[in-house]
């Protein structure tokens, strides 16, 4: 009953608890591990600079990244631009791209391999290099092993990311970033939100993210992983509790224990989830305590341990009501307590 009430309260606030075990253990997490793009950042990349060896490669690049959900692909698609009829014509000339999570895209054109992604994945060589900002992300496109384009992109951190890290640390939680991006953007973000360089993990493939989660767990830490991409699925599945950002990849949302609406502030959602989990745990304990006390008393009464206490048979059925009514009160009390806490939080925000 308490769990049903908490799930209902969460839904009203854009928080979906899909696992009772996660609800019970969430507040005990020791380390919060975050993906970067689309999680600690807005996930709305913009192209800072682009270099194409041949402007005629634009339709090729546009077709490669068309219909992809990753923020980098979306940004490049918007930057390159291509008429719908040209895209339709190009799409018919080579197969749908294969997505390699954490690496890039693979297709073929005129019998040559067409790759898009990191420099390591595409084996790109590009001269002259972009003026480039070390804090930017890079996306290369190669055709038959020859580099045809390079893009420098940048994403903006969430406005509440620094405050979220501060609140988690104040609550005694460790915070790390695990990203497949280049060291520059990851380290810049970590420094901006108050994390040490040692807490910034870059160039992480899906398997590397999984290894970091397992290493943290092997050290005795209970880990919550927060991500939004398909390349986060393995880490989301391995974490003690996992959170997916709504609006991200379907695979991430299907794997995670908790999903939060994409239009909510990340700090508010995670801190509200923690508060709800603590509240649910407390009310569940109260419910169990009442059940134990009531049943011990009922058994002793029925066995005649209380010599001077007797209940007329016609009133014995009220014992069932006496056992259930407090459970309902405790469950509805969860919702009432949450409303009181929420109202107090709103007044605090208004005062500040």
QUIQUI-V888736 format. One record per backbone hydrogen bond with DSSP energy under -0.5 kcal/mol. NH is the residue of the N-H (numbers start at 1). CO is the residue of the C=O. If there is no record, write none. Layout:
nh=NH co=CO
nh=NH co=CO
//
This chain:
nh=5 co=1
nh=6 co=2
nh=7 co=3
nh=8 co=4
nh=9 co=5
nh=10 co=6
nh=11 co=7
nh=12 co=8
nh=13 co=9
nh=13 co=10
nh=14 co=11
nh=15 co=10
nh=16 co=259
nh=17 co=15
nh=18 co=16
nh=18 co=257
nh=19 co=257
nh=23 co=19
nh=24 co=20
nh=25 co=21
nh=26 co=22
nh=28 co=25
nh=29 co=26
nh=30 co=222
nh=31 co=222
nh=32 co=174
nh=33 co=31
nh=33 co=224
nh=34 co=176
nh=35 co=226
nh=39 co=36
nh=40 co=35
nh=40 co=36
nh=41 co=36
nh=42 co=156
nh=45 co=43
nh=46 co=154
nh=48 co=46
nh=48 co=152
nh=49 co=152
nh=51 co=150
nh=53 co=148
nh=54 co=148
nh=57 co=54
nh=58 co=55
nh=61 co=57
nh=62 co=58
nh=63 co=59
nh=64 co=60
nh=65 co=61
nh=66 co=62
nh=68 co=65
nh=74 co=70
nh=75 co=71
nh=76 co=72
nh=77 co=73
nh=78 co=74
nh=79 co=75
nh=80 co=76
nh=81 co=77
nh=86 co=83
nh=87 co=83
nh=88 co=84
nh=89 co=85
nh=90 co=86
nh=91 co=87
nh=92 co=88
nh=93 co=90
nh=94 co=90
nh=94 co=91
nh=98 co=106
nh=100 co=98
nh=100 co=104
nh=101 co=99
nh=103 co=100
nh=104 co=100
nh=105 co=116
nh=106 co=98
nh=107 co=114
nh=109 co=112
nh=112 co=109
nh=114 co=107
nh=115 co=113
nh=115 co=142
nh=116 co=105
nh=117 co=140
nh=118 co=103
nh=122 co=118
nh=123 co=119
nh=124 co=119
nh=136 co=133
nh=137 co=153
nh=139 co=151
nh=140 co=117
nh=141 co=149
nh=142 co=115
nh=143 co=146
nh=144 co=113
nh=146 co=143
nh=148 co=141
nh=149 co=141
nh=150 co=51
nh=151 co=139
nh=152 co=49
nh=153 co=137
nh=153 co=151
nh=154 co=46
nh=158 co=40
nh=161 co=158
nh=164 co=160
nh=165 co=161
nh=166 co=162
nh=167 co=163
nh=168 co=164
nh=169 co=165
nh=170 co=166
nh=171 co=167
nh=172 co=169
nh=173 co=168
nh=174 co=30
nh=176 co=32
nh=177 co=199
nh=178 co=34
nh=179 co=201
nh=186 co=182
nh=187 co=183
nh=188 co=184
nh=189 co=185
nh=190 co=186
nh=191 co=187
nh=192 co=188
nh=193 co=189
nh=194 co=191
nh=195 co=190
nh=199 co=196
nh=200 co=197
nh=201 co=177
nh=201 co=199
nh=202 co=200
nh=203 co=181
nh=204 co=179
nh=205 co=203
nh=209 co=205
nh=210 co=206
nh=211 co=207
nh=212 co=208
nh=213 co=209
nh=214 co=210
nh=215 co=211
nh=216 co=212
nh=217 co=213
nh=218 co=214
nh=219 co=215
nh=220 co=217
nh=221 co=216
nh=223 co=221
nh=224 co=31
nh=225 co=223
nh=225 co=241
nh=226 co=33
nh=227 co=243
nh=232 co=229
nh=233 co=230
nh=236 co=232
nh=237 co=233
nh=238 co=234
nh=239 co=235
nh=240 co=223
nh=241 co=223
nh=243 co=225
nh=244 co=258
nh=245 co=227
nh=246 co=244
nh=246 co=260
nh=248 co=245
nh=249 co=228
nh=253 co=249
nh=254 co=250
nh=255 co=251
nh=256 co=252
nh=257 co=242
nh=258 co=242
nh=259 co=16
nh=260 co=244
nh=261 co=14
nh=264 co=261
nh=269 co=265
nh=270 co=266
nh=271 co=267
nh=272 co=268
nh=273 co=269
nh=274 co=270
nh=275 co=271
nh=276 co=272
nh=277 co=273
nh=278 co=274
nh=279 co=275
nh=280 co=276
nh=281 co=277
nh=282 co=278
nh=283 co=279
nh=284 co=280
nh=285 co=281
nh=286 co=282
nh=287 co=283
nh=288 co=284
nh=289 co=285
nh=290 co=286
nh=291 co=287
nh=292 co=288
nh=293 co=289
nh=294 co=290
nh=295 co=291
nh=296 co=292
nh=297 co=293
nh=298 co=294
nh=299 co=295
nh=300 co=296
nh=301 co=297
nh=302 co=298
nh=303 co=299
nh=304 co=301
nh=305 co=300
nh=306 co=300
nh=307 co=305
nh=309 co=306
nh=310 co=308
nh=315 co=312
nh=316 co=312
nh=316 co=313
nh=318 co=315
nh=319 co=316
nh=320 co=317
nh=321 co=317
nh=322 co=318
nh=323 co=319
nh=324 co=320
nh=325 co=321
nh=326 co=322
nh=328 co=324
nh=329 co=325
nh=330 co=326
nh=331 co=327
nh=332 co=328
nh=333 co=329
nh=334 co=330
nh=334 co=331
nh=335 co=331
nh=336 co=332
nh=337 co=333
nh=338 co=334
nh=339 co=335
nh=340 co=336
nh=341 co=337
nh=342 co=338
nh=343 co=339
nh=344 co=340
nh=345 co=341
nh=346 co=342
nh=347 co=343
nh=348 co=344
nh=349 co=345
nh=350 co=346
nh=351 co=347
nh=352 co=348
//
